[in-house]
Structure formats: structure tokens, C-alpha cells
Amino acid sequence: MRTDIAVIGAGIMGTSAALSLAEQGAGVVVLEAGEIGEGASSRPGGFVVPHFSVGSPAEVRERIGDDADRTLQLAGGSAQAVFDRIRTLGIDCDASQTGWYHPAHSAGAFARVRAIAEQWTALGFPGELLDAAETEIRTGARGYAGSWYAPTGGTLHPLRYCRGLADAAIARGARIHEQSAALAIERRAGRYLIRTSKGELIAEKVVVCTNGLASELVPPMTASIVPLRVWQCATEPLPASWRAHLFQRGECLSDTRRNLFTYRFDADGRLITGALDAAGVSGERAGRAMARRLARELRLPGVPRIEYLWWGDSSLSATRLPATLVVDGGVLSATACNARGIALSTVVGEAVGRYALGGERPPVTVLGDAARSTARLQSRLSRFYPHFAPLLDWLDTRRSHA
């Protein structure tokens, strides 16, 4: 088969890239080793966040220089872009754009949140700073020093969203082949030959959207990524009396603790939260710990029963910023997750699609050797970090009160 652009990976980034390319009239073929959304795109908690997981706009400017403003505009508008896409395409994915809360676990953390929020507001993105009392009223969670509310954020069902993007791409002429693993990419007569498990595909350019799963295809990209396994759980639907003081409209929350606490409800009233995988901790033990934490943090009358428990591997770039890598001029790979995969993967997918078709440089950083060496060290430590995170949070809180 021949095509203009080959996209490898039919997750959120890959389907977003394919849709963007098809809308621009390009011939596009997507190769997916499994099924649409089978990897990380079907595993998140469903939080749509218009914000980097690490770093303020000022820090981003300091770290990446000339591309900073384009990167900041991309990230700051990412959640709005997701919900605009959903509304325009009519995707049925339990989408609720009712905001994301970022509460601070200590006075020091709230000072950092305030500074970051003010910088995003100065860039033109809406937000609201809340004191401790208002944070408790809105979120139902006590003990926070304050919070930042971003109204463009929200929640959705990630797999349905991914499949909706795929359906829209197919409707516009893209071809998606599942169970068709890309095994190798070869340069041939100015084009690229992609060997698959079922045949060969020849393309003018190739966009690799597999994040941490591209080891044989784009080794430098894979070497720059820190894989981080995350457990997620969903409780049984909670009685209305249990959730009367909690979110009611589809809002979501992720706080500032290193031992991160998150929560949202799905459309059926299930509580969803997550936790980092830690060395020596089984999935069952992680599930019990998440259920107890939900009960404690949200002041539930009892510990909820976990109905679903699953895990996924998050791909973190060493810098925690979206990153791109150009190989041989015509192969482009990108990673964007960093715990913000739904929003950033959508807009980065569109950006790499524009690059592949028209040469418009993506507004995300290009990887270097230093990032790869840092990633190796972070990978070795990642499963031990969760054991120390609660202690680091406690010390941060003590310093704030000193």
C-alpha cells in the first residue's frame, strides 16, 4: 500500500494526527499493533487538564527559550481544544467541561500555585484562585491551604474519546489498520518503507505516535522516556447521600502532593482515583489503599468497594515537557503525556500532523543527549519514589508552618 503520511499508533495522539491530516486532504494510513486506544489512551483516569504537570510558564521560558511562547499557548489551550473537538465532532464520551481544581497541600505549595496561576492568567487563560474555605466548599475536601480553578478543564471517558477521533478520521478518508504492528522503518528511494506483520506500507513521511512503545522504531525517543506505572480504580456507584458534599457536575481534582491525590466521578457515580505503582506493592494492596484514602480525604461514611482496578504505563519525558524527535528528515516522533496525556496528546498530535504535511515546526522541544541520560537515572528510581513521597509531603508542610 502507498500513502502520503503513515501514522504509527492509534491512541489519542495518533488518531488526532490522522484526523488533522485527513482534514487537510492528505492521504493517511494508521497502523495499530492492537486495537484502537489499546495502550495508554484507554488507561487514564479521564482528567482533562490545561497545564503542565511540572513547571511554571516562567520556568518553561527559561528552559526552552525561543519556542516557549508557542509551547505555552499550545498547553494552555489544550483542554479547550479537546472539548471544542468533542462538540464539533459530536463524540459521545461522557465529556464534562466543568473545570479542574489544583488544591495546595501546604502554605508553601499554595504560594507556588498562586505564582503559576497568575502567570497563566497573564497569558490570557482563565483561572480563579480560591482560599481554603472556598476550596473545601467546592471540592468537599478539607485541609488544603487554597487552590487554583481552571474552568476549561474537565473529564471524559478516554477510550470513547479516542475511538471518536478515529471514527472522525475514517469518515474523512483516513484508513486505520488494527492488528498491524509496524516492525521496521526503512529509507528507500526518498520515501519510507514500513514493514508490518501483514505487509508493507510506503509513505512520503512517517509520524510515530507510540510514546514509550517505539523502542525498535525510534530508539532515541524511547531512551528519553521515563516509564511510570500507575494504578487506577473505580468504586461501585456511591449513594447520593455519600456524595452530597462532593463534586456534582463532572469536575475533577489533582493536588500538589508528591503522593498525589486525585478524584472525580464518572457518569454513573463511581469515584475514580489513582496511585503510583511502588516496588513491593501488589495491585490488590494498591486498590485497598486507594479506597481507604478516598474515604479519608473525602470524609465518606465508609470505605467504598472497588469495582474496577487497572494499571497503565505513563510515558514521562525526562524534562516533563512535550518533546519531538526528527529522524532522517521524514520520520517524526513525539511524546506528550507527562500525566497530561488526554489534552496534550490531542494538540501535539495535530501539531505533528501539520509538521508532516507542511513543514510547520511543532511548538515543542527537541530532545537532546542530556535528556536521555537523565531518563535512565529516573527510570531506575521511579518505583521507589512512591515510598518516600508521603514523607516529603509531610516535611514540606512542616516547613510551611515553621
KEPAKE-78140 format. One record per residue (C-alpha): residue in one letter; x, z, y. Coordinates in Angstrom, 1 decimal, always signed. Layout:
// residues N
+------+--------+--------+--------+
: bapa :     c1 :     c3 :     c2 :
+------+--------+--------+--------+
:    a :      X :      Z :      Y :
...
+------+--------+--------+--------+
// end
This chain:
// residues 402
+------+--------+--------+--------+
: bapa :     c1 :     c3 :     c2 :
+------+--------+--------+--------+
:    m :   +0.0 :   +0.0 :   +0.0 :
:    r :   +1.1 :   -0.6 :   +3.6 :
:    t :   +0.1 :   +1.2 :   +6.8 :
:    d :   +1.2 :   +1.8 :  +10.3 :
:    i :   +1.6 :   +5.5 :  +10.1 :
:    a :   +1.9 :   +7.7 :   +7.0 :
:    v :   +0.9 :  +11.4 :   +7.3 :
:    i :   +2.0 :  +13.7 :   +4.6 :
:    g :   -0.1 :  +16.8 :   +4.1 :
:    a :   -3.9 :  +17.1 :   +4.6 :
:    g :   -4.0 :  +20.5 :   +6.2 :
:    i :   -5.2 :  +21.2 :   +9.7 :
:    m :   -2.1 :  +19.7 :  +11.3 :
:    g :   -2.2 :  +16.6 :   +9.1 :
:    t :   -5.9 :  +15.9 :   +9.4 :
:    s :   -5.7 :  +16.5 :  +13.2 :
:    a :   -2.8 :  +14.0 :  +13.4 :
:    a :   -4.7 :  +11.5 :  +11.3 :
:    l :   -7.8 :  +11.8 :  +13.4 :
:    s :   -5.8 :  +11.3 :  +16.6 :
:    l :   -4.1 :   +8.3 :  +15.2 :
:    a :   -7.3 :   +6.7 :  +13.9 :
:    e :   -9.0 :   +7.2 :  +17.2 :
:    q :   -6.2 :   +5.3 :  +18.9 :
:    g :   -6.7 :   +2.4 :  +16.4 :
:    a :   -3.7 :   +2.9 :  +14.2 :
:    g :   -3.7 :   +2.3 :  +10.5 :
:    v :   -3.1 :   +5.7 :   +8.9 :
:    v :   -2.8 :   +6.8 :   +5.3 :
:    v :   -2.7 :  +10.5 :   +4.5 :
:    l :   -1.0 :  +11.7 :   +1.3 :
:    e :   -2.0 :  +15.1 :   -0.1 :
:    a :   -0.4 :  +16.7 :   -3.1 :
:    g :   -3.5 :  +18.7 :   -4.0 :
:    e :   -6.9 :  +18.7 :   -2.2 :
:    i :   -7.7 :  +18.7 :   +1.5 :
:    g :   -6.8 :  +22.0 :   +3.0 :
:    e :   -5.4 :  +23.4 :   -0.2 :
:    g :   -2.4 :  +25.1 :   +1.3 :
:    a :   -2.1 :  +27.4 :   +4.2 :
:    s :   -5.1 :  +25.8 :   +6.0 :
:    s :   -7.6 :  +27.4 :   +3.6 :
:    r :   -5.9 :  +30.8 :   +3.6 :
:    p :   -6.1 :  +32.2 :   +7.2 :
:    g :   -8.5 :  +34.9 :   +8.4 :
:    g :  -10.2 :  +32.4 :  +10.7 :
:    f :   -8.9 :  +33.7 :  +14.1 :
:    v :   -8.5 :  +31.0 :  +16.9 :
:    v :   -6.0 :  +32.4 :  +19.4 :
:    p :   -4.8 :  +30.7 :  +22.7 :
:    h :   -1.5 :  +32.4 :  +22.8 :
:    f :   +1.9 :  +32.6 :  +21.1 :
:    s :   +2.4 :  +35.4 :  +18.6 :
:    v :   +5.7 :  +36.3 :  +20.3 :
:    g :   +6.9 :  +35.7 :  +23.9 :
:    s :   +5.5 :  +35.5 :  +27.4 :
:    p :   +5.4 :  +32.4 :  +29.5 :
:    a :   +8.4 :  +33.6 :  +31.4 :
:    e :  +10.4 :  +34.1 :  +28.2 :
:    v :   +9.4 :  +30.7 :  +27.0 :
:    r :  +10.7 :  +29.1 :  +30.2 :
:    e :  +13.9 :  +31.0 :  +29.8 :
:    r :  +14.4 :  +29.9 :  +26.2 :
:    i :  +13.4 :  +26.2 :  +26.2 :
:    g :  +13.9 :  +25.1 :  +29.8 :
:    d :  +12.6 :  +21.7 :  +30.8 :
:    d :   +9.9 :  +21.4 :  +28.1 :
:    a :   +8.5 :  +24.9 :  +28.9 :
:    d :   +5.6 :  +23.9 :  +31.1 :
:    r :   +4.3 :  +21.3 :  +28.7 :
:    t :   +4.6 :  +23.7 :  +25.8 :
:    l :   +2.7 :  +26.4 :  +27.7 :
:    q :   -0.1 :  +24.0 :  +28.7 :
:    l :   -0.3 :  +22.9 :  +25.0 :
:    a :   -0.6 :  +26.5 :  +23.7 :
:    g :   -2.7 :  +27.9 :  +26.5 :
:    g :   -5.3 :  +25.2 :  +26.0 :
:    s :   -5.2 :  +25.1 :  +22.2 :
:    a :   -8.2 :  +27.3 :  +21.4 :
:    q :  -10.4 :  +25.4 :  +23.9 :
:    a :   -9.2 :  +22.2 :  +22.3 :
:    v :  -10.3 :  +23.4 :  +18.9 :
:    f :  -13.8 :  +24.3 :  +19.9 :
:    d :  -14.2 :  +21.2 :  +22.0 :
:    r :  -13.3 :  +19.2 :  +18.9 :
:    i :  -15.8 :  +21.1 :  +16.8 :
:    r :  -18.6 :  +20.5 :  +19.3 :
:    t :  -17.7 :  +16.8 :  +19.9 :
:    l :  -17.5 :  +16.0 :  +16.1 :
:    g :  -20.3 :  +18.3 :  +15.1 :
:    i :  -18.2 :  +20.1 :  +12.5 :
:    d :  -20.2 :  +22.8 :  +10.6 :
:    c :  -17.6 :  +25.6 :  +10.2 :
:    d :  -19.3 :  +28.8 :  +11.4 :
:    a :  -17.5 :  +28.4 :  +14.8 :
:    s :  -18.0 :  +31.1 :  +17.4 :
:    q :  -16.1 :  +30.8 :  +20.7 :
:    t :  -16.9 :  +34.3 :  +21.9 :
:    g :  -13.3 :  +35.5 :  +22.6 :
:    w :  -10.2 :  +37.1 :  +21.3 :
:    y :   -9.1 :  +40.7 :  +22.1 :
:    h :   -5.5 :  +41.8 :  +22.2 :
:    p :   -5.5 :  +45.6 :  +22.4 :
:    a :   -2.3 :  +47.6 :  +23.0 :
:    h :   -1.4 :  +50.5 :  +20.8 :
:    s :   +0.6 :  +52.4 :  +23.5 :
:    a :   +1.1 :  +52.6 :  +27.2 :
:    g :   +4.3 :  +50.6 :  +26.9 :
:    a :   +2.6 :  +47.9 :  +24.9 :
:    f :   -0.2 :  +47.7 :  +27.4 :
:    a :   +2.4 :  +47.1 :  +30.2 :
:    r :   +3.8 :  +44.2 :  +28.2 :
:    v :   +0.3 :  +42.8 :  +27.5 :
:    r :   -0.6 :  +43.1 :  +31.2 :
:    a :   +2.5 :  +41.2 :  +32.2 :
:    i :   +1.8 :  +38.4 :  +29.7 :
:    a :   -1.9 :  +38.2 :  +30.6 :
:    e :   -1.0 :  +37.8 :  +34.3 :
:    q :   +1.4 :  +35.1 :  +33.6 :
:    w :   -1.1 :  +33.1 :  +31.5 :
:    t :   -3.7 :  +33.6 :  +34.3 :
:    a :   -1.3 :  +32.3 :  +36.8 :
:    l :   -1.0 :  +29.1 :  +34.7 :
:    g :   -4.8 :  +28.6 :  +35.1 :
:    f :   -6.0 :  +30.0 :  +31.8 :
:    p :   -9.0 :  +32.5 :  +31.9 :
:    g :   -8.5 :  +36.1 :  +30.8 :
:    e :   -9.5 :  +39.7 :  +31.6 :
:    l :   -7.6 :  +42.9 :  +31.5 :
:    l :   -9.6 :  +45.9 :  +30.1 :
:    d :   -8.9 :  +49.6 :  +30.3 :
:    a :   -9.0 :  +52.0 :  +27.3 :
:    a :  -12.7 :  +52.9 :  +27.8 :
:    e :  -13.9 :  +49.3 :  +28.1 :
:    t :  -11.7 :  +48.2 :  +25.2 :
:    e :  -13.4 :  +50.8 :  +23.0 :
:    i :  -16.9 :  +49.8 :  +24.2 :
:    r :  -16.3 :  +46.1 :  +23.5 :
:    t :  -14.3 :  +46.3 :  +20.2 :
:    g :  -15.6 :  +49.5 :  +18.7 :
:    a :  -12.0 :  +50.6 :  +18.0 :
:    r :  -10.6 :  +53.8 :  +19.6 :
:    g :   -7.1 :  +54.8 :  +20.6 :
:    y :   -6.0 :  +51.7 :  +22.4 :
:    a :   -4.4 :  +52.0 :  +25.9 :
:    g :   -6.1 :  +48.8 :  +27.1 :
:    s :   -6.5 :  +45.2 :  +26.1 :
:    w :   -6.4 :  +41.6 :  +27.2 :
:    y :   -9.5 :  +39.5 :  +26.5 :
:    a :   -9.2 :  +35.7 :  +26.2 :
:    p :  -12.6 :  +34.1 :  +26.4 :
:    t :  -11.5 :  +30.7 :  +25.0 :
:    g :  -10.6 :  +32.3 :  +21.6 :
:    g :  -12.9 :  +32.9 :  +18.7 :
:    t :  -13.4 :  +32.5 :  +15.0 :
:    l :  -14.3 :  +29.8 :  +12.4 :
:    h :  -14.2 :  +29.1 :   +8.7 :
:    p :  -10.7 :  +27.4 :   +8.4 :
:    l :  -11.3 :  +25.3 :   +5.3 :
:    r :  -14.6 :  +23.9 :   +6.5 :
:    y :  -12.9 :  +23.1 :   +9.8 :
:    c :  -10.1 :  +21.3 :   +8.1 :
:    r :  -12.5 :  +19.3 :   +5.9 :
:    g :  -14.5 :  +18.4 :   +9.1 :
:    l :  -11.4 :  +17.0 :  +10.7 :
:    a :  -10.7 :  +15.0 :   +7.5 :
:    d :  -14.2 :  +13.6 :   +7.4 :
:    a :  -14.0 :  +12.6 :  +11.1 :
:    a :  -10.6 :  +10.8 :  +10.4 :
:    i :  -12.1 :   +9.0 :   +7.4 :
:    a :  -15.1 :   +7.9 :   +9.5 :
:    r :  -12.7 :   +6.3 :  +12.0 :
:    g :  -10.8 :   +4.4 :   +9.4 :
:    a :   -8.1 :   +6.8 :   +8.0 :
:    r :   -7.5 :   +6.8 :   +4.3 :
:    i :   -6.8 :  +10.1 :   +2.6 :
:    h :   -5.4 :  +10.2 :   -1.0 :
:    e :   -5.6 :  +13.6 :   -2.7 :
:    q :   -3.6 :  +14.5 :   -5.8 :
:    s :   -0.9 :  +12.1 :   -4.5 :
:    a :   +2.3 :  +14.1 :   -3.9 :
:    a :   +5.0 :  +12.5 :   -1.8 :
:    l :   +8.2 :  +12.7 :   -3.8 :
:    a :  +10.7 :  +11.0 :   -1.6 :
:    i :  +11.1 :   +9.1 :   +1.7 :
:    e :  +13.5 :   +6.1 :   +1.8 :
:    r :  +14.6 :   +3.9 :   +4.7 :
:    r :  +14.0 :   +0.3 :   +3.7 :
:    a :  +14.3 :   -2.8 :   +6.0 :
:    g :  +13.4 :   -1.0 :   +9.1 :
:    r :  +10.4 :   +0.7 :   +7.5 :
:    y :   +9.9 :   +3.8 :   +5.3 :
:    l :   +9.0 :   +3.7 :   +1.6 :
:    i :   +7.3 :   +6.8 :   +0.3 :
:    r :   +7.4 :   +7.3 :   -3.4 :
:    t :   +4.3 :   +9.2 :   -4.7 :
:    s :   +3.1 :  +10.4 :   -8.0 :
:    k :   +0.7 :   +7.4 :   -8.2 :
:    g :   +2.5 :   +4.6 :   -6.4 :
:    e :   +4.4 :   +3.6 :   -3.3 :
:    l :   +3.4 :   +3.5 :   +0.4 :
:    i :   +5.3 :   +1.5 :   +3.0 :
:    a :   +4.9 :   +2.7 :   +6.6 :
:    e :   +6.4 :   +2.0 :  +10.0 :
:    k :   +6.7 :   +5.7 :  +10.7 :
:    v :   +6.1 :   +9.0 :   +8.8 :
:    v :   +4.6 :  +12.3 :  +10.1 :
:    v :   +5.4 :  +15.2 :   +7.7 :
:    c :   +2.8 :  +18.0 :   +8.2 :
:    t :   +3.6 :  +20.3 :   +5.3 :
:    n :   +5.3 :  +23.1 :   +7.2 :
:    g :   +7.2 :  +25.2 :   +4.6 :
:    l :   +6.4 :  +22.9 :   +1.7 :
:    a :   +8.6 :  +20.0 :   +2.6 :
:    s :  +11.9 :  +21.1 :   +1.0 :
:    e :  +12.7 :  +17.8 :   -0.7 :
:    l :  +11.2 :  +15.6 :   +2.1 :
:    v :  +12.7 :  +17.2 :   +5.2 :
:    p :  +15.3 :  +19.8 :   +4.2 :
:    p :  +16.4 :  +20.8 :   +7.7 :
:    m :  +12.8 :  +21.6 :   +8.7 :
:    t :  +12.3 :  +23.8 :   +5.6 :
:    a :  +15.6 :  +25.5 :   +6.2 :
:    s :  +14.4 :  +26.6 :   +9.7 :
:    i :  +11.3 :  +28.3 :   +8.4 :
:    v :  +10.7 :  +31.9 :   +7.5 :
:    p :   +8.1 :  +32.1 :   +4.8 :
:    l :   +5.9 :  +35.2 :   +5.2 :
:    r :   +3.3 :  +36.0 :   +2.6 :
:    v :   +0.1 :  +37.5 :   +4.0 :
:    w :   -2.8 :  +39.2 :   +2.1 :
:    q :   -6.3 :  +38.7 :   +3.4 :
:    c :   -9.5 :  +40.4 :   +2.3 :
:    a :  -13.2 :  +40.2 :   +3.0 :
:    t :  -15.5 :  +43.1 :   +2.3 :
:    e :  -19.0 :  +42.9 :   +1.0 :
:    p :  -21.6 :  +42.3 :   +3.8 :
:    l :  -21.9 :  +45.5 :   +5.8 :
:    p :  -25.2 :  +47.1 :   +6.6 :
:    a :  -26.3 :  +46.7 :  +10.2 :
:    s :  -26.1 :  +50.4 :  +10.7 :
:    w :  -22.4 :  +50.4 :   +9.8 :
:    r :  -21.5 :  +47.6 :  +12.3 :
:    a :  -23.8 :  +48.6 :  +15.2 :
:    h :  -20.8 :  +49.7 :  +17.3 :
:    l :  -18.6 :  +46.7 :  +16.4 :
:    f :  -18.4 :  +43.0 :  +17.2 :
:    q :  -21.8 :  +41.3 :  +17.1 :
:    r :  -21.2 :  +37.7 :  +18.3 :
:    g :  -18.2 :  +36.4 :  +16.4 :
:    e :  -15.4 :  +37.9 :  +18.5 :
:    c :  -12.0 :  +38.8 :  +16.9 :
:    l :   -9.2 :  +41.3 :  +17.5 :
:    s :   -5.5 :  +41.4 :  +16.7 :
:    d :   -3.5 :  +44.3 :  +18.2 :
:    t :   +0.1 :  +44.8 :  +19.3 :
:    r :   +1.3 :  +46.9 :  +16.5 :
:    r :   +4.2 :  +45.7 :  +14.3 :
:    n :   +1.9 :  +47.0 :  +11.4 :
:    l :   -0.6 :  +44.5 :  +12.8 :
:    f :   -4.3 :  +45.4 :  +12.7 :
:    t :   -6.9 :  +42.6 :  +12.8 :
:    y :  -10.6 :  +42.3 :  +12.3 :
:    r :  -13.5 :  +40.0 :  +12.6 :
:    f :  -16.9 :  +39.4 :  +10.8 :
:    d :  -17.9 :  +36.3 :   +9.0 :
:    a :  -21.3 :  +34.7 :   +9.3 :
:    d :  -22.7 :  +36.9 :   +6.6 :
:    g :  -21.4 :  +40.2 :   +8.0 :
:    r :  -18.3 :  +40.6 :   +5.9 :
:    l :  -15.4 :  +42.3 :   +7.5 :
:    i :  -12.2 :  +40.2 :   +7.3 :
:    t :   -8.7 :  +41.6 :   +7.9 :
:    g :   -5.1 :  +41.0 :   +6.6 :
:    a :   -1.8 :  +42.7 :   +5.9 :
:    l :   +1.8 :  +41.5 :   +5.4 :
:    d :   +3.0 :  +41.4 :   +1.8 :
:    a :   +5.6 :  +44.1 :   +1.1 :
:    a :   +8.1 :  +44.5 :   -1.6 :
:    g :   +6.7 :  +46.6 :   -4.5 :
:    v :   +3.1 :  +46.4 :   -3.3 :
:    s :   +0.6 :  +44.6 :   -5.6 :
:    g :   -2.4 :  +42.7 :   -4.3 :
:    e :   -4.8 :  +45.3 :   -5.6 :
:    r :   -2.9 :  +48.0 :   -3.8 :
:    a :   -2.8 :  +46.0 :   -0.6 :
:    g :   -6.6 :  +45.4 :   -0.9 :
:    r :   -7.3 :  +49.1 :   -1.2 :
:    a :   -5.0 :  +49.9 :   +1.7 :
:    m :   -6.8 :  +47.3 :   +3.9 :
:    a :  -10.2 :  +48.7 :   +3.0 :
:    r :   -9.1 :  +52.2 :   +3.9 :
:    r :   -7.6 :  +51.0 :   +7.2 :
:    l :  -10.8 :  +49.2 :   +8.2 :
:    a :  -12.8 :  +52.4 :   +7.5 :
:    r :  -10.3 :  +54.5 :   +9.6 :
:    e :   -9.7 :  +52.1 :  +12.5 :
:    l :  -13.4 :  +51.1 :  +12.9 :
:    r :  -14.9 :  +54.5 :  +12.1 :
:    l :  -17.1 :  +53.3 :   +9.3 :
:    p :  -19.2 :  +55.8 :   +7.3 :
:    g :  -17.3 :  +54.9 :   +4.1 :
:    v :  -14.6 :  +52.7 :   +2.7 :
:    p :  -16.1 :  +49.2 :   +2.2 :
:    r :  -15.9 :  +47.4 :   -1.1 :
:    i :  -13.6 :  +44.4 :   -1.1 :
:    e :  -15.5 :  +41.4 :   -2.4 :
:    y :  -12.7 :  +38.8 :   -1.9 :
:    l :   -8.9 :  +39.2 :   -1.9 :
:    w :   -6.4 :  +36.3 :   -1.5 :
:    w :   -3.0 :  +35.5 :   -0.2 :
:    g :   -1.2 :  +32.7 :   +1.6 :
:    d :   +2.2 :  +31.8 :   +2.8 :
:    s :   +2.6 :  +31.6 :   +6.6 :
:    s :   +5.3 :  +29.4 :   +8.0 :
:    l :   +7.2 :  +31.0 :  +10.8 :
:    s :   +9.8 :  +29.2 :  +12.9 :
:    a :  +12.9 :  +31.3 :  +13.5 :
:    t :  +12.1 :  +31.3 :  +17.2 :
:    r :   +8.4 :  +31.9 :  +16.7 :
:    l :   +7.7 :  +28.7 :  +18.8 :
:    p :   +6.3 :  +25.4 :  +17.7 :
:    a :   +9.2 :  +23.1 :  +16.6 :
:    t :   +9.7 :  +19.5 :  +15.8 :
:    l :  +12.5 :  +17.6 :  +14.0 :
:    v :  +13.1 :  +13.9 :  +14.2 :
:    v :  +14.8 :  +12.3 :  +11.3 :
:    d :  +16.3 :   +8.8 :  +11.4 :
:    g :  +14.1 :   +7.9 :  +14.4 :
:    g :  +10.9 :   +7.3 :  +12.4 :
:    v :  +10.3 :  +10.4 :  +10.5 :
:    l :   +8.8 :  +13.3 :  +12.4 :
:    s :   +8.2 :  +16.8 :  +11.0 :
:    a :   +6.6 :  +19.7 :  +12.8 :
:    t :   +5.8 :  +23.4 :  +12.3 :
:    a :   +3.5 :  +25.3 :  +14.5 :
:    c :   +1.9 :  +28.2 :  +12.6 :
:    n :   +3.6 :  +31.5 :  +13.6 :
:    a :   +0.4 :  +33.3 :  +12.9 :
:    r :   -1.5 :  +31.0 :  +15.3 :
:    g :   -1.9 :  +28.2 :  +12.8 :
:    i :   -5.5 :  +27.1 :  +13.5 :
:    a :   -5.2 :  +26.5 :  +17.2 :
:    l :   -1.6 :  +25.4 :  +17.5 :
:    s :   -1.7 :  +23.2 :  +14.3 :
:    t :   -4.6 :  +21.3 :  +15.8 :
:    v :   -2.9 :  +20.4 :  +19.1 :
:    v :   +0.5 :  +19.9 :  +17.7 :
:    g :   -1.0 :  +17.5 :  +15.1 :
:    e :   -2.5 :  +15.5 :  +17.9 :
:    a :   +0.9 :  +15.6 :  +19.8 :
:    v :   +3.0 :  +14.3 :  +16.9 :
:    g :   +0.4 :  +11.6 :  +16.3 :
:    r :   +0.8 :  +10.4 :  +19.9 :
:    y :   +4.6 :  +10.5 :  +19.4 :
:    a :   +4.5 :   +8.5 :  +16.2 :
:    l :   +2.3 :   +5.8 :  +17.8 :
:    g :   +3.5 :   +5.6 :  +21.3 :
:    g :   +6.8 :   +7.5 :  +21.6 :
:    e :   +5.4 :  +10.2 :  +23.8 :
:    r :   +7.8 :  +13.1 :  +23.2 :
:    p :   +6.0 :  +16.2 :  +21.8 :
:    p :   +5.8 :  +19.2 :  +24.1 :
:    v :   +7.5 :  +21.4 :  +21.5 :
:    t :  +11.1 :  +22.4 :  +21.0 :
:    v :  +13.6 :  +20.5 :  +18.8 :
:    l :  +15.3 :  +22.5 :  +16.1 :
:    g :  +19.0 :  +23.3 :  +16.1 :
:    d :  +21.5 :  +24.7 :  +13.6 :
:    a :  +21.3 :  +28.2 :  +15.1 :
:    a :  +17.6 :  +28.4 :  +14.2 :
:    r :  +18.3 :  +27.5 :  +10.6 :
:    s :  +21.0 :  +30.2 :  +10.2 :
:    t :  +18.7 :  +32.8 :  +11.8 :
:    a :  +15.8 :  +31.8 :   +9.5 :
:    r :  +17.9 :  +32.5 :   +6.4 :
:    l :  +18.5 :  +36.1 :   +7.5 :
:    q :  +14.9 :  +36.7 :   +8.5 :
:    s :  +13.7 :  +35.3 :   +5.1 :
:    r :  +15.8 :  +37.9 :   +3.3 :
:    l :  +14.3 :  +40.8 :   +5.3 :
:    s :  +10.7 :  +39.7 :   +5.6 :
:    r :   +9.3 :  +41.5 :   +2.5 :
:    f :  +10.9 :  +44.8 :   +3.6 :
:    y :   +9.8 :  +44.7 :   +7.2 :
:    p :   +6.2 :  +45.9 :   +6.5 :
:    h :   +7.6 :  +49.2 :   +5.1 :
:    f :   +9.2 :  +50.0 :   +8.4 :
:    a :   +6.6 :  +48.7 :  +10.8 :
:    p :   +4.4 :  +51.8 :  +10.9 :
:    l :   +7.5 :  +53.9 :  +11.8 :
:    l :   +8.4 :  +51.5 :  +14.6 :
:    d :   +4.9 :  +51.7 :  +16.0 :
:    w :   +5.0 :  +55.5 :  +15.9 :
:    l :   +8.3 :  +55.5 :  +17.8 :
:    d :   +7.0 :  +53.1 :  +20.4 :
:    t :   +4.0 :  +55.3 :  +21.0 :
:    r :   +6.2 :  +58.4 :  +21.3 :
:    r :   +8.5 :  +56.7 :  +23.8 :
:    s :   +5.4 :  +55.7 :  +25.9 :
:    h :   +4.3 :  +59.4 :  +26.1 :
:    a :   +7.8 :  +60.7 :  +26.9 :
+------+--------+--------+--------+
// end
